[in-house]
Amino acid sequence: MRSGGGCISAVTHARARAVLFSTTLILCGLTVPAHTRGQTILNTERFQLDEVTGPHLSADLSASLKRGNAEVLDVSTSGMVGTVVGRHWPRLIFGGRYLSTKDRSILDDQFIQIRYSYILSPRTRTFHFFQAQENLTLLQESRFLLGTGVRRTFFESERVSLALGTGVMGEWETLDPDRLEPSDSPEENTLRMANLGVLTWTASSGARLLNIFYVQPDLGDLGNVRVLNDLDLSMPLTESLRATLRLEWRRDSRPPATLSKDDLSLRAGFALELS
C-alpha cells in the first residue's frame, strides 16, 4: 500500500512472480467520451493467459483523488479467483472503472463473470459462463450474458501458440431510455455466437506479441455483429526495460444512434522489470 500526492494504490497477487516491480509510463492514449463510444465486449481472456493449478487469486485495486484547482476521482479494480480440481476449473472474474470530475462522470462501468471449464485434454476445454455488467458510459443500465462453448489450442511451440474458441450466448441488454433517440429500443434480447481467438508470438530478439479477438454475430441477423481486437506488443530495450504498445479496436455494426460504430484506443509506454 502506498500513499502520497493524493494517490492510493494497492496490488495483491496470490501467485509469486519473478517481476518485483513493473511500471508503465503512458505516452499516448485516447479516452473516448460517452457520446462517441460504441460497444461493450469484455476481454476476459486477458485474465486467463497463465497456466494455473489448484487455488489461485489475482487482484488489482488502484485509486487516485485530486483536489484543488481540479477535482478528479479515478478508481479501478480487476481480478480473478478460482481453483483447478482435477478436470474442473471454476473461477470468478471481476472488474470496474469509475472516473469523474467535479462536474460530470466520464467513465462508470463494472462487471462480474462466473465461469466454469471442463478440461477435456491439455489443449481443449469447455467454457460456460454467466455475466452481469453495467456501463453507464455506454448508456447501459444492465447487460446479462449466459453462454457455453469450447476452446482448443490448435498450435503450440516454444515461440508461437494459437487458440480458437466458439460457442453461443444469450444477451439481455437494457439501455437508459432517457438518453436514447426515439428510433432506438431500450431493450435488446439477442442470441449471438461467441467466437474468440488468442495468438501469442515471441521472437528470438525477445519481442512479444499478444493478440486477442472476439467476433459475436447475431445468429438471427448476421449483419448485426460486434468485434473486439486487442493487440499488445512489447520489445526489449535493455535487460530490464521494455517498450510497450497496446492497440484496441471495437466495432458494433448496430449501436444506438447516439453512439458511434467504432472505438479505437492506443497506449504506448515503458515497462521496467526488476527481479
Residue pairs with C-beta under 8 A, 6 or more apart in sequence:
1 8
1 9
1 10
2 8
2 9
2 10
6 64
6 65
6 66
6 67
7 63
7 64
7 65
8 62
8 63
8 64
8 65
9 61
9 62
9 63
9 64
10 61
10 62
11 59
11 60
11 61
11 62
12 57
12 58
12 59
12 60
12 61
12 79
13 57
13 58
13 59
14 55
14 56
14 57
14 58
15 50
15 52
15 56
15 57
15 58
18 275
19 273
19 274
19 275
20 274
20 275
21 272
21 273
21 274
22 271
22 272
22 273
23 270
23 271
23 272
24 244
24 269
24 270
24 271
25 269
25 270
26 267
26 268
26 269
27 267
27 268
27 269
28 266
28 267
28 268
29 265
29 266
29 267
30 264
30 265
30 266
31 106
31 107
31 265
32 263
32 265
33 106
34 106
34 137
34 138
34 139
35 258
35 259
36 259
36 260
36 263
37 137
37 138
37 259
37 260
37 263
38 138
38 250
38 251
38 252
38 255
38 259
38 260
38 261
38 262
38 263
39 138
39 226
39 228
39 250
39 251
39 252
39 255
39 259
39 263
40 109
40 133
40 135
40 138
40 140
40 143
41 214
41 216
41 226
41 227
41 228
41 250
42 95
42 111
42 113
42 131
42 133
43 212
43 214
43 228
43 230
44 93
44 113
44 115
45 196
45 198
45 212
46 212
46 230
47 58
47 78
47 79
47 80
47 93
48 80
48 91
49 198
49 200
49 210
52 82
52 84
52 89
53 84
54 83
54 84
54 85
55 82
55 83
56 80
56 81
56 82
56 83
56 84
56 91
57 79
57 80
57 81
58 79
58 80
58 81
59 77
59 78
59 79
59 80
59 81
60 76
60 77
60 78
60 79
61 76
61 77
62 74
62 75
62 76
62 77
63 73
63 74
63 75
63 76
64 72
64 73
64 74
64 75
65 72
65 73
65 74
66 72
66 73
70 101
70 102
71 101
71 102
72 99
72 100
72 101
73 98
73 99
73 100
74 98
74 99
75 96
75 97
75 98
75 99
76 95
76 96
76 97
76 98
77 94
77 95
77 96
78 94
78 95
78 96
79 93
79 94
79 95
80 91
80 92
80 93
80 94
81 91
81 92
82 89
82 90
82 91
82 92
82 115
83 89
83 90
83 91
84 119
87 118
87 119
87 120
88 116
88 117
88 118
88 119
89 116
89 117
89 118
89 119
89 125
90 114
90 115
90 116
91 115
91 116
92 112
92 113
92 114
92 115
93 112
93 113
93 115
94 110
94 111
94 112
94 113
95 110
95 111
96 109
96 110
96 111
97 107
97 108
97 109
97 110
98 105
98 107
98 108
99 105
99 106
99 107
99 108
100 106
100 107
100 108
105 136
105 137
106 137
107 137
108 135
108 136
108 137
109 133
109 134
109 135
109 136
109 137
109 138
109 140
110 133
110 134
110 135
111 131
111 132
111 133
111 134
112 131
112 132
112 133
113 129
113 130
113 131
113 132
114 129
114 130
114 131
115 127
115 128
115 129
116 127
116 128
116 129
117 125
117 126
117 127
117 128
117 151
118 125
118 126
119 125
120 126
120 150
123 152
123 153
123 154
123 156
124 150
124 151
124 152
124 153
125 150
125 151
125 152
126 148
126 149
126 150
126 151
127 147
127 148
127 149
127 150
127 151
127 165
127 167
128 147
128 148
128 149
129 145
129 146
129 147
129 148
129 169
130 144
130 145
130 146
131 143
131 144
131 145
131 146
132 142
132 143
132 144
133 140
133 142
133 143
133 144
133 145
134 140
134 141
134 142
134 143
135 143
136 176
138 259
139 175
139 176
139 179
139 180
139 256
139 258
139 259
140 173
140 174
140 175
140 176
141 174
141 175
141 176
142 172
142 173
142 174
143 171
143 172
143 173
143 174
144 171
144 172
144 173
145 169
145 170
145 171
145 172
146 169
146 170
147 167
147 168
147 169
147 170
147 194
148 167
148 168
148 169
149 165
149 166
149 167
149 168
149 169
149 194
150 165
150 166
150 167
151 163
151 164
151 165
151 196
152 163
152 164
152 165
153 161
153 162
153 163
154 162
154 163
154 164
155 161
155 162
156 162
158 202
159 201
159 202
159 203
159 204
160 199
160 200
160 201
160 202
161 198
161 199
161 200
162 197
162 198
162 199
163 197
163 198
164 195
164 196
164 197
165 194
165 195
165 196
165 197
166 193
166 194
166 195
166 196
167 193
167 194
167 195
168 191
168 192
168 193
168 194
168 219
169 191
169 192
169 193
169 194
169 216
170 189
170 190
170 191
170 192
171 188
171 189
171 190
171 191
171 192
172 187
172 188
172 189
173 187
173 188
173 189
173 190
174 186
174 187
175 184
175 186
175 187
175 188
175 256
176 186
177 186
179 258
180 186
180 256
180 257
180 258
181 256
181 257
181 258
183 257
184 256
184 257
184 258
190 218
190 220
190 224
191 218
191 219
191 220
192 216
192 217
192 218
192 219
192 226
193 215
193 216
193 217
193 219
194 214
194 216
195 214
195 215
195 216
196 212
196 213
196 214
196 215
197 211
197 212
197 213
198 210
198 211
198 212
199 209
199 210
199 211
199 212
200 208
200 209
200 210
200 211
201 208
201 209
202 208
202 209
203 209
205 235
205 236
206 235
206 236
207 233
207 234
207 235
207 236
208 233
208 234
208 235
209 231
209 232
209 233
210 231
210 232
210 233
211 229
211 230
211 231
211 232
212 228
212 229
212 230
213 227
213 228
213 229
213 230
214 226
214 227
214 228
214 229
215 225
215 226
215 227
216 225
216 226
216 227
217 224
217 225
217 226
218 224
218 225
223 253
223 254
224 253
224 254
225 251
225 253
226 250
226 251
226 252
226 253
227 249
227 250
227 251
228 248
228 249
228 250
228 251
229 248
229 249
230 246
230 247
230 248
231 246
231 247
231 248
232 244
232 245
232 246
233 244
233 245
233 246
234 242
234 243
234 244
234 245
234 271
235 242
235 243
236 242
237 243
237 270
240 272
240 273
240 274
241 270
241 271
241 272
241 273
242 270
242 271
242 272
242 273
243 268
243 269
243 270
244 267
244 268
244 269
244 270
244 271
245 266
245 267
245 268
246 265
246 266
246 267
246 268
247 264
247 265
247 266
248 263
248 264
248 265
248 266
249 262
249 263
249 264
250 262
250 263
250 264
251 261
251 262
251 263
252 259
252 261
253 261
255 261
